Amino acid sequence: MPVDTAVQTYHNLINGEWVPSAGGATFESCNPARSSEVVGRFQASVEADARAAVEAAQQAFAGWRRPAPSRRAEILLQAADLLEAGLEQYAQELTAEEGKTLASSRMEVKRSAQTLRYYATEGLNVSGDTLPSDDPTVFVYTKREPLGVISVITPWNFPISIPARKIAPALATGNTVVFKPASDTPLIALRLVEALHKAGLPAGVLNFVTGSAADTAGPLLTHPAVRAVTFTGSTRAGEQIHRTVGLSTRVQLELGGKNPLLVLEDADLDHAAELAVKGGFELTGQACTGTSRVIIMDEVHDAFVAKLTEKTKALRIGDGLAPGTEIGPLANARQLETVLSYLDIGQQEGAQLVSGGRQLTDGEYGQGYYVEPAVFTGVKREMRIAREEIFGPVIAVIRVKCFKDAVRAANEVDYGLSAAICTADPDRMSYFIDHMEAGVVKVNRPTTGNSMNAPFGGMKMSSTATYRESGRAALEFYLQEKTVYHGSQPIRFCCSN
Ligand code: NAP
């Protein structure tokens, strides 16, 4: 097919230069609302590009770990201002590339700027301890140092805010970075890199390589200069990365979820249905913390399902750029195929599809990856739709007879990312908080959403159990501790008085 020259071609950033890939090939990023619309053309990088990026980061490390932390902070602050100055353009590009609504994109770009500012300040507070010593001639203290080269690999669903929450703490603590974004959303990822580059990052401190993981991930995971890999994406890819990375490389994996909302019999059912719709269908169900199970007490099941289906049917589905759209398309053809396959699986397993679940193909819908948000009832705990991550707008309603069984059901999956409860009963809130096997637990709030200054991560198959993202806790991943025993030479006085 002839190349459309009106479409802009973007490059990798390696050692401070925007360069084409060594292999010379490119790929296109397309709009999921109109799949024939090309948003941009990007480098289909190969291992040689990724290796060059790692080596540039390795070279730059000695210089970047030294500057005053306030200089590093200034660059992050300047990049935040640049992101905010371009917010409207970047939000439109994000929606055109990923499909989420423009309002969600604006919030995401804004959050990314705030994240850069947050870590600009947090980076100034990295400290160590001083420790009492039995030997009065020895001063014992700890200091925390950057690791070196960090590989950052990210998904398409939060294509600028997830990279920001990894790259900002990495840079603020004096590390250098190689960043590979998801191939579905390279443009908005590039905007973050561009802002940091324009803000004055020295050459090689942040390197950017686009292209498929199959062609680029090797050096990002196994090059001896890489001291840490921070990855957000599917549990399947996370497991592969965990097996590949060597002993001396630190790994942070933020993976999938199968997040429950428990609705008790004393819940305000209108509020509960709003929480389910927000958690389950916002971002077209493509949030790692999205509500994919509602665990409901028997006596309020029918009343709750009636409210949930009513609210679900009222959602306006369309192009994320169009005013009034509440649910955009799925992000790509793979996502559409996966969601449709789980809609089939659920029905074959015997669950009842009581709302939505049709692929939309009429008129303009036919050009994109649209599916109606779906609600299944009659879901048994052993069914695949109750246990596997679908990562789409599908809620499985599971009926239980007692509260403790609701918590048991909530914990009966391999994942443990986010969980929420809707109730007015403080005792059952406490029991839920204590017994829920999830990294994030919420009371009368949706399973989605997290605060920039609070730690974020999962339990079980949702995360590596070592380091958290977000908040001050995130800095730990990018720092190593050194213990110093600082003695003195014997003091020899020149006279005895
Ligand atoms: P994915 O297929 O795992 O891809 C994520 C990123 O990893 C992409 O950049 C991808 O590159 C790359 N990748 C894929 N396989 C890899 C491998 N074997 N080695 C190294 N890199 C690899 O996930 P996705 O479909 O983009 O994102 C959806 C998943 O992310 C869901 O499971 C969701 O729950 C999870 N997620 C988790 C969180 C969290 O904080 N826990 C947040 C958001 C999303 P390509 O360009 O080749 O695709």
Boltz pocket constraint, residues with backbone or C-beta under 6 A from the ligand:
constraints:
  - pocket:
      binder: B
      contacts: [[A, 153], [A, 154], [A, 155], [A, 156], [A, 157], [A, 158], [A, 180], [A, 181], [A, 182], [A, 183], [A, 184], [A, 211], [A, 212], [A, 213], [A, 214], [A, 217], [A, 232], [A, 233], [A, 234], [A, 235], [A, 236], [A, 237], [A, 238], [A, 240], [A, 241], [A, 254], [A, 255], [A, 256], [A, 257], [A, 287], [A, 288], [A, 389], [A, 391], [A, 417], [A, 458], [A, 462]]
      max_distance: 6.0
